[in-house]
Amino acid sequence: MTKVVYKVVPHDGGWAYRLGDVFSETFPNHDDALRAARIVAAEQQVGGEPEEISWQDAKGKWHTEYSDGGDRPEAEVVDEDDTSSAQPTPQARA
């Protein structure tokens, strides 16, 4: 299973959460950024509907795959202001 980690960090005069090198909007305080990161992490884990996905590769060949909608990553929020408080986000319910 894939795992994504959102980190709450100081950013641009306030606070933000980031995934890799991508930052969220800037929040005025740490608690707002932490709350937003927890919401985003929970939403990341909500499954979708089963779907057929079609895509074209670099050589122009079309491929079709089936997704059952349940292949969501595990999401975690890490508070860089207090790294001892890293907590996995509970599974969101659809």
N, C-alpha and C positions, 0 to 999 in steps of 0.2 A: 504494500500500500504506500502511496505517496504521502509525504508529510510536508506541510507548509508551516513556516514559523513567522509570525508577525512580531516584530520587536518595537516596543515603545521607546522612543529616543528623543532627546532635545533636537529641535529643528527650527531654523529660521525665526528665532526669537520666541519660540513657544515649544510645543510638543507635537509629535506625530507618531504614527506607526508606520513601519516599513516592511516590505516583503522583498528580500534581496536588495536591489539598488533603487527600488521604487518607493517613494514616500507618499503618504496620504496628504490631505490638506493639513495645514498647521492649526492646532488647537491652542486656546489660550492657556490651558493648564494641563498638568500631568493626568489628573483624574479623568478629564474629558477624553483625552487621547487613549487612555487605557480602556475606558468604557467603549469607545468606538471600535478599538481593536478586538475586543471580546465579541461585540456584535458581528463584526465582519467575519471573524473566525467561525462563529456559530453558523452564520449563513453559508459559508463555504462548504459546510458539511451536509447541507440539505440536498437530497437526491432529486433528480428530475424524472421526466417521463421517458420510457423506452423510445429510442429513435434510431432511424437509419441515417448514417452520416456518409455523404459522398464528398470526395476530394480528389484533386488532380495533382499528380506528382510533377517533378521538374521535367520529366520526359513527355509530359502531356497525357499520360495514361490515367484513366479514371479508376478510382477504387471506391468500394462501398463497404462500410463496416456497420455493425449493429452495436448500439450502446444500451445497456439495460437501465441506465439512469441512476444506478446505485454505486457507481465507481467514483465516489467522492474521496478526497484526501483527508487525512487526519490533520487537524489544525491546532496549533498551539500559540499562546501569547506569552512572550517573554518581556518582562519589565526591566529594561536596562538600567533604570534608576534603582532597582532592587533586584539584582539577578538571582537572589535566593528565593524569590517568590514566583518563579516560573511555574505556571500551572497549565496542564492540558485543558482545553475547552471541552465541556461536556457535549455529547452528540445532540445536535438540534433535532427537533421533531418536525416533521412535515405537516 
